[in-house]
Amino acid sequence: MKSITQGLVVLILILTACNSNNTTEINTHNDSAMVSTTDTSDASGVYNSGNSKVDVPIKEMVDQYLRIKNALANDDSKGAATAGNDFIISMGKMDTTLITGVQRNAWDDISEDAKEMAAHIGANAGKMEHQREHFDMLSNDMYDMVKTFGSSQTLYKEFCPMYNEKKGASWLSESKEIKNPYMGKKMTGCGIIKEEIK
């Protein structure tokens, strides 16, 4: 009985966050993006290989991903498509000969799927719901990428409990302010912050 009551309380809090357009921060912590012992990070824990052929493409992919997110939050299917195509161009700049170990394994696991999701977003201007489905999967890839390679900026993992028939979906954001890419302008403030990534 106690677990049912706790579950109802959590559900009410989530629904209240969506209906009031306020953000509720559930859990923030400063995880280090560093996972390989052979690479370096700066004092903030941000991955820094010291080689622009690795660092620049990662930063560009994060930037293009955020452009996709912001376009979908503004119901801008064409803008999301353009950013999806730019994301693929940024991926092509990665010199994989310069990454080894954990980063290389992660890149191999993530890159093909991320490229496919971005290609679907890029090829489907005017089909926003289709773009959002692929953005959901791209967001999972980008979370893994940022946790492996880091980011040049603080990011927030945010969550919409209403998307996909209330199964929910996450995304990364550059801001604590919720701008929901899955619900767009009809429920722009629906969501909660689940994690802060520095």
C-alpha positions as CSV (number, residue, x, y, z in Angstrom):
1,M,0.0,0.0,0.0
2,K,2.9,2.4,0.9
3,S,4.5,1.9,-2.6
4,I,1.2,2.6,-4.3
5,T,0.8,5.8,-2.3
6,Q,4.3,6.9,-3.2
7,G,3.8,6.1,-6.8
8,L,0.6,8.3,-6.9
9,V,2.5,11.1,-5.2
10,V,5.2,11.0,-7.9
11,L,2.6,10.9,-10.7
12,I,0.8,13.9,-9.2
13,L,4.1,15.8,-9.0
14,I,4.9,15.1,-12.7
15,L,1.4,16.0,-13.9
16,T,1.5,19.2,-11.8
17,A,4.8,20.1,-13.4
18,C,3.3,19.6,-16.9
19,N,0.1,21.5,-16.2
20,S,1.7,24.4,-14.4
21,N,4.6,24.9,-16.9
22,N,7.0,25.0,-14.0
23,T,10.2,23.1,-13.9
24,T,10.9,20.7,-11.1
25,E,14.4,19.6,-10.5
26,I,14.4,16.0,-9.3
27,N,18.1,15.1,-9.3
28,T,21.1,17.1,-10.2
29,H,24.7,16.1,-9.8
30,N,28.0,16.7,-11.4
31,D,29.1,13.5,-13.1
32,S,32.5,13.6,-14.7
33,A,32.3,13.0,-18.4
34,M,35.6,11.4,-18.2
35,V,35.6,7.6,-18.7
36,S,38.9,6.7,-20.3
37,T,42.2,6.7,-18.4
38,T,44.1,7.6,-21.5
39,D,42.4,10.9,-22.2
40,T,42.5,14.2,-20.3
41,S,39.9,16.6,-18.9
42,D,40.2,20.1,-17.7
43,A,39.5,21.2,-14.2
44,S,35.7,21.2,-14.8
45,G,35.8,17.5,-15.8
46,V,35.0,18.4,-19.5
47,Y,36.6,16.0,-21.9
48,N,39.5,17.6,-23.8
49,S,41.6,15.4,-26.0
50,G,43.9,18.3,-26.9
51,N,43.2,17.6,-30.6
52,S,40.7,19.7,-32.5
53,K,39.9,16.8,-34.9
54,V,38.2,15.2,-31.9
55,D,37.0,18.1,-29.8
56,V,35.6,20.3,-32.6
57,P,33.3,17.6,-34.1
58,I,31.9,16.7,-30.6
59,K,31.1,20.4,-29.9
60,E,29.5,20.8,-33.3
61,M,27.4,17.6,-32.8
62,V,26.2,19.0,-29.5
63,D,25.4,22.4,-31.1
64,Q,23.5,20.8,-34.0
65,Y,21.6,18.5,-31.6
66,L,20.6,21.6,-29.6
67,R,19.4,23.3,-32.8
68,I,17.2,20.3,-33.6
69,K,15.8,20.4,-30.1
70,N,15.0,24.1,-30.2
71,A,13.5,23.8,-33.7
72,L,11.2,21.0,-32.5
73,A,10.3,23.0,-29.4
74,N,9.2,25.8,-31.7
75,D,7.3,23.5,-34.1
76,D,9.9,24.3,-36.8
77,S,10.1,21.1,-38.8
78,K,12.2,22.7,-41.6
79,G,14.7,24.1,-39.0
80,A,15.0,20.7,-37.4
81,A,15.6,19.1,-40.8
82,T,18.4,21.6,-41.6
83,A,20.1,21.0,-38.2
84,G,19.7,17.2,-38.7
85,N,21.6,17.4,-42.0
86,D,24.2,19.6,-40.4
87,F,24.6,17.1,-37.5
88,I,25.6,14.4,-40.1
89,I,28.2,16.8,-41.6
90,S,29.7,17.3,-38.1
91,M,29.9,13.6,-37.6
92,G,31.9,13.2,-40.7
93,K,34.6,15.5,-39.3
94,M,35.5,13.1,-36.5
95,D,38.9,11.5,-36.9
96,T,38.3,8.1,-35.3
97,T,42.0,7.2,-35.6
98,L,42.7,9.7,-32.7
99,I,40.3,8.0,-30.2
100,T,41.0,4.7,-28.5
101,G,39.7,2.6,-25.7
102,V,36.4,3.4,-24.1
103,Q,35.8,6.4,-26.3
104,R,36.4,4.4,-29.5
105,N,34.0,1.6,-28.3
106,A,31.4,4.2,-27.4
107,W,31.8,6.0,-30.8
108,D,31.4,2.7,-32.6
109,D,28.2,1.9,-30.6
110,I,26.7,5.3,-30.9
111,S,27.7,6.8,-34.3
112,E,25.8,4.7,-36.8
113,D,22.5,4.9,-34.9
114,A,22.9,8.7,-34.3
115,K,23.7,9.2,-38.0
116,E,20.6,7.2,-38.9
117,M,18.3,9.2,-36.5
118,A,19.7,12.5,-37.7
119,A,19.2,11.4,-41.4
120,H,15.5,10.7,-40.7
121,I,15.1,14.1,-39.1
122,G,16.9,15.8,-42.0
123,A,14.9,14.0,-44.7
124,N,11.5,14.6,-43.2
125,A,10.9,18.3,-43.1
126,G,7.1,18.8,-42.8
127,K,6.7,15.5,-40.8
128,M,7.2,16.8,-37.3
129,E,5.9,13.7,-35.5
130,H,8.2,11.5,-37.5
131,Q,11.1,13.8,-36.6
132,R,10.2,13.7,-32.9
133,E,10.2,9.9,-32.9
134,H,13.7,9.9,-34.3
135,F,14.7,12.8,-32.0
136,D,13.8,10.6,-29.0
137,M,16.3,7.9,-30.1
138,L,18.9,10.5,-31.1
139,S,18.6,12.0,-27.6
140,N,19.6,8.6,-26.1
141,D,22.6,8.5,-28.3
142,M,23.6,12.1,-27.5
143,Y,23.3,11.4,-23.8
144,D,25.7,8.5,-24.1
145,M,28.0,10.6,-26.3
146,V,28.1,13.5,-23.9
147,K,28.7,11.2,-20.9
148,T,31.6,9.7,-22.8
149,F,33.2,12.7,-24.5
150,G,31.9,15.6,-22.4
151,S,30.6,18.9,-23.5
152,S,32.1,22.4,-23.6
153,Q,29.0,23.6,-21.8
154,T,26.7,22.6,-18.9
155,L,23.8,20.5,-20.2
156,Y,20.6,19.3,-18.5
157,K,18.9,16.0,-19.1
158,E,15.2,16.8,-19.1
159,F,12.2,14.5,-19.2
160,C,8.6,14.8,-20.6
161,P,6.3,12.3,-19.0
162,M,3.4,12.9,-21.5
163,Y,5.2,12.0,-24.7
164,N,4.6,8.7,-26.5
165,E,1.3,7.8,-24.9
166,K,2.7,8.8,-21.5
167,K,5.7,6.5,-21.7
168,G,7.8,9.6,-21.6
169,A,11.1,10.7,-23.3
170,S,14.2,12.6,-22.4
171,W,16.3,15.2,-24.2
172,L,19.4,17.3,-23.5
173,S,19.1,21.1,-23.1
174,E,21.5,24.0,-22.7
175,S,19.1,25.7,-20.3
176,K,17.2,24.8,-17.1
177,E,14.1,26.4,-18.7
178,I,11.9,23.6,-20.1
179,K,11.2,24.0,-23.8
180,N,9.7,20.6,-24.7
181,P,10.7,19.4,-28.1
182,Y,8.2,16.6,-28.0
183,M,5.1,18.6,-27.3
184,G,6.1,21.9,-29.0
185,K,4.2,25.0,-28.5
186,K,1.1,23.3,-27.2
187,M,2.9,22.2,-24.0
188,T,6.2,23.9,-24.1
189,G,6.8,24.0,-20.4
190,C,5.9,20.3,-19.7
191,G,8.9,18.5,-18.2
192,I,11.3,18.1,-15.4
193,I,15.1,18.3,-15.0
194,K,16.5,14.9,-14.2
195,E,20.3,15.5,-14.3
196,E,22.8,18.3,-14.7
197,I,25.9,17.3,-16.8
198,K,29.0,19.5,-16.3
